[in-house]
Amino acid sequence: MSNNSANQLLAQAVSHHQNNNLAQARSLYEQCNTVDPNNFDCLYFLGLLYAQTGEFQKAINKLSKASELNPNHPATFSTLGFAQLELKQYLPAIDSFRRAVKLQPNLVDAHYNLGNALQDTHHHLEAIASYDAALQLTKK
C-alpha cells in the first residue's frame, strides 16, 4: 500500500476516534501503522488511544517511537509522560513532562502531571512550583 493509503486510514481513524468509536479507530490506526510504521500521526494517535484505554505499555511503545520521529511535538511528550506515570515510571515521566513544557510552556496538563510525578518522588517544592504553574495558566 502507498502512503496515500496510510493517510486515508488515518483520516478514517481520526473521525472514529473523535466520535468515540474507539474499537473502530483502534483497528484503523493499527492498519495505518502496519502500512506505514514510521508515520508520526499514526503512531501518535494510536499511542493516545492506547493511553485513553489504559494500555499504558503499548502507549509508551508507540509514543516513544513517535517522539523519535518528531522530537518537537509537545502533546506526544505529555501523553507519553502520562502513560509512564500510570506505570509508576516516575523518572521517565518527569523527563517527558519537562520536555513537553519546554516545548509548549502553556500546557496545563503537563505542568499538573509533572507536579504529580514530582510529588510521588518526594520532590515537594518542585511539585508545588509545577502545580502553581498549572494554576497560573488556568487563570489566564
Protein Blocks (a to p, Z undefined) as FASTA:
>chain_A
ZZklmmmmmmmmmmmmmnopaklmmmmmmmmmmmmmmlmklmmmmmmmmmmnopaklmmm
mmmmmmmmmmcbfklmmmmmmmmmmnopaklmmmmmmmmmmmmmmlmklmmmmmmmmmmn
opaklmmmmmmmmmmmmmZZ
